[in-house]
Every structure is written in C-alpha cells, then in structure tokens.
Amino acid sequence: MIDLEGGRRAFDEDGLQAKLEKAVRLWSDDFSETLHATLAPERADKVFARYANAFSEGYREAFGPAEAIAEHRQAGRSAEDRRGRAGLALVERRGRHGRHRSPSRFIMPAA
C-alpha cells in the first residue's frame, strides 16, 4: 500500500517489480538469453562471446536480439551461397523506431 496525503492506494507489487527488472536489463542480457533458448549451450556461449559487443547502439534500439539472430543467420546462409566470399549487405527493415538501414558487417558462422 502507498499512503498519498492520508489516502491509501493499492498497487501491483509484482507488476512494479517486472517493470523495474525490465528497465535495468541490458540488451546483451536478452541476447544471451535468446541465444541459449535457440542454440546448444556451448554454441550459445561461443556466439555470445564473439558477437555480444558487435551491435551498435542504434541497432540495439531499433531491433531486439531475436531479430539480430535471425538476420545474421540469413547472412550466414547468403555467405555459404557466395562460397566463402565476404562482403557487406545493406539491410533495411522496420524496427521499433521506424525504418532502419544498416550494413551487415559480419556473418554469424554456421553451427
């Protein structure tokens, strides 16, 4: 209960706790959690160690970890089609803050 000027109001303690946890959670925490939910633990650890700091702040604001993983899996498949040749691809998609264009600067290796 919260006492506001002599009146009492109930609040959702669990809801407040969830909002606080979300507010202090880092994008990299969600990236790690998503990797571990989709890959074998050892593979998830290796991918996280290699790519945890590879995403720009702008990218992190526009896209979530699941989108990052999906994009770079696609880039990995494209790389296999190019038979090992490296390159940049301009990616344009809708994120939380409108359209976002960014070069895909690296390719996530296949499992």
Order of alpha helices (4+ residues) and beta strands (2+ residues): beta-beta-alpha-alpha-alpha-alpha-alpha-beta-beta
